[in-house]
């Protein structure tokens, strides 16, 4: 790998450690010297992926990382030994006097998800040193980007691989240049399709989001329960009654393979169904009318209410009138008996039926006589 990018592959087995130990910067025989500078030497006992290499290539390690077999930060600054700060605590001895150079470690987030947040990048300040910063793919929001400030804040304006660059200039005019790569990953844009208005207690209502390869999904519901897997790109929901303290909503969190996530809410309205309380049977006398109070719970949608008589000879349907919550019943005069009254309330969600019996008791009317003009009475 070079700068976290694979350069070549081979199928040869890893060679055994030579008896003479491990040499850094030349082969074990003291030849083939490395022409360049070395900093942060790390030896791993495990294979590292390109992503793992990129994530820590500009970050100082603790030395306690799993699989880290040796770690020489090379920060001594003088002398002829370098210390291994891994758990194995080795010591490397230089065969010649090394030329030590001061290095600058640039700290800041290198793997991040796109957002409007500001991200900080900085170095340890050194006396008499001025710092000159530049970035691509973002905007430096601090006003001291090209002064003596040892840190900046950046707002990344788009996704992609970008660079934070720094020139550190000492009092003597020496320039040390360093940079880090920043990977700004895209954030998903989840969407939900499904029913925005449902009836209370409706089962298996489908809600879904477009499936994107490699993305994961996590659902949550208030006002109902998920009756299927909550980790696929679709769910089935059984809605309950309208909640009192929370608004019904479907929530979806979508996460990319890079770990970037976004959450979206999908408000749902649960229609309240119409209902009517139980009505007790009513008894009246012949030749009288009655008003029955009806306790109706109105639905969220338009209701259709009908009242019918089971004995139209005693109580024709035309003699029934519903005015608000008052039901007027007017049986036919001089008739008695019983009639089953059926009250039906329908809305877009359900139909509710309630029945009660009207009993009309007979009355012993006084006899009457009609005299005609040509009638002779003894």
NORTARA-V783189 format. One record per backbone hydrogen bond with DSSP energy under -0.5 kcal/mol. CO is the residue of the C=O (numbers start at 1). NH is the residue of the N-H. E is the energy in kcal/mol with one decimal. If there is no record, write none. Layout:
BEGIN
CO:NH:E ; CO:NH:E
END
This chain:
BEGIN
2:5:-1.4 ; 5:2:-2.7 ; 18:21:-1.8 ; 25:34:-3.3 ; 27:30:-2.4 ; 31:27:-2.8 ; 34:36:-1.1 ; 41:72:-3.1 ; 43:69:-2.2 ; 43:70:-1.9 ; 49:53:-2.3 ; 50:54:-2.4 ; 51:55:-2.0 ; 52:56:-1.1 ; 53:56:-0.5 ; 53:57:-1.0 ; 56:59:-1.4 ; 63:87:-0.8 ; 65:68:-1.7 ; 67:45:-3.0 ; 67:46:-0.5 ; 67:69:-0.8 ; 70:43:-2.8 ; 71:73:-0.6 ; 71:85:-2.7 ; 72:41:-2.2 ; 73:40:-1.0 ; 80:94:-3.3 ; 82:92:-3.1 ; 83:85:-0.6 ; 86:89:-1.3 ; 90:84:-3.1 ; 92:82:-2.6 ; 98:100:-0.8 ; 103:105:-0.5 ; 104:106:-0.6 ; 105:107:-0.6 ; 107:122:-2.1 ; 110:112:-0.6 ; 110:183:-4.0 ; 112:185:-3.2 ; 119:154:-2.9 ; 120:109:-0.5 ; 121:152:-2.8 ; 122:107:-3.1 ; 126:129:-1.8 ; 130:169:-2.9 ; 131:133:-0.5 ; 132:167:-2.4 ; 134:165:-3.2 ; 137:157:-1.6 ; 137:158:-0.8 ; 139:141:-0.6 ; 139:155:-2.6 ; 142:145:-0.7 ; 144:147:-1.5 ; 144:149:-0.6 ; 145:133:-2.1 ; 147:131:-1.4 ; 150:123:-2.3 ; 152:121:-2.5 ; 153:141:-2.5 ; 153:142:-0.8 ; 154:119:-2.7 ; 154:156:-0.6 ; 155:139:-2.4 ; 160:162:-0.6 ; 160:184:-3.1 ; 162:182:-3.1 ; 163:136:-1.5 ; 163:165:-0.6 ; 164:180:-1.9 ; 165:134:-2.0 ; 166:168:-0.6 ; 166:178:-2.4 ; 167:132:-2.2 ; 167:169:-0.6 ; 168:170:-0.5 ; 168:176:-2.6 ; 169:130:-2.7 ; 170:173:-1.9 ; 174:170:-2.7 ; 175:177:-0.5 ; 176:168:-3.0 ; 178:166:-2.7 ; 180:164:-2.4 ; 182:162:-3.5 ; 182:184:-0.7 ; 183:112:-2.3 ; 183:185:-0.8 ; 184:160:-2.4 ; 185:114:-2.7 ; 193:208:-2.1 ; 196:269:-3.0 ; 198:271:-3.4 ; 199:202:-1.7 ; 202:239:-2.5 ; 204:206:-0.5 ; 205:237:-2.1 ; 206:195:-0.5 ; 207:235:-2.8 ; 208:193:-2.4 ; 212:215:-2.1 ; 216:255:-2.3 ; 218:253:-2.6 ; 220:251:-3.3 ; 222:249:-1.6 ; 223:240:-2.0 ; 225:238:-2.6 ; 230:219:-1.9 ; 231:217:-0.8 ; 233:209:-2.6 ; 235:207:-2.4 ; 236:227:-2.9 ; 236:228:-0.6 ; 237:205:-2.9 ; 237:239:-0.6 ; 238:225:-2.2 ; 240:201:-0.9 ; 248:268:-2.2 ; 249:222:-2.4 ; 250:266:-2.6 ; 251:220:-2.1 ; 252:254:-0.5 ; 252:264:-2.5 ; 253:218:-1.8 ; 254:262:-1.8 ; 255:216:-2.4 ; 256:259:-2.0 ; 260:256:-3.0 ; 262:254:-2.6 ; 264:252:-2.3 ; 266:250:-1.9 ; 268:270:-0.6 ; 269:198:-2.6 ; 269:271:-0.7 ; 271:200:-1.4 ; 271:273:-0.5 ; 272:300:-1.5 ; 275:297:-3.5 ; 282:359:-3.1 ; 284:361:-3.0 ; 285:288:-0.8 ; 288:331:-0.6 ; 290:329:-2.7 ; 292:327:-2.8 ; 294:296:-0.9 ; 295:277:-2.6 ; 296:298:-0.7 ; 297:275:-1.8 ; 304:346:-2.6 ; 306:344:-3.0 ; 308:342:-2.5 ; 311:315:-3.4 ; 314:332:-2.8 ; 316:319:-1.8 ; 317:320:-1.5 ; 319:330:-1.5 ; 321:323:-0.6 ; 321:328:-3.7 ; 322:324:-0.5 ; 323:325:-0.6 ; 323:326:-2.1 ; 325:294:-3.4 ; 325:327:-0.5 ; 326:323:-3.1 ; 326:328:-0.6 ; 327:292:-2.9 ; 328:321:-2.1 ; 329:290:-2.1 ; 332:335:-1.2 ; 337:360:-3.9 ; 339:341:-0.6 ; 339:358:-3.1 ; 340:310:-1.6 ; 341:343:-0.5 ; 341:356:-1.9 ; 342:308:-2.3 ; 342:344:-0.5 ; 343:354:-2.6 ; 344:306:-2.5 ; 345:352:-3.2 ; 346:304:-2.8 ; 350:347:-2.4 ; 352:345:-3.0 ; 354:343:-3.3 ; 356:341:-3.3 ; 357:282:-2.6 ; 357:359:-0.6 ; 358:339:-2.3 ; 358:360:-0.5 ; 359:284:-2.9 ; 359:361:-0.6 ; 360:337:-2.2 ; 361:286:-2.4 ; 363:365:-1.3 ; 369:371:-0.5 ; 370:372:-0.5 ; 372:375:-1.2 ; 375:377:-0.5 ; 376:378:-0.5
END
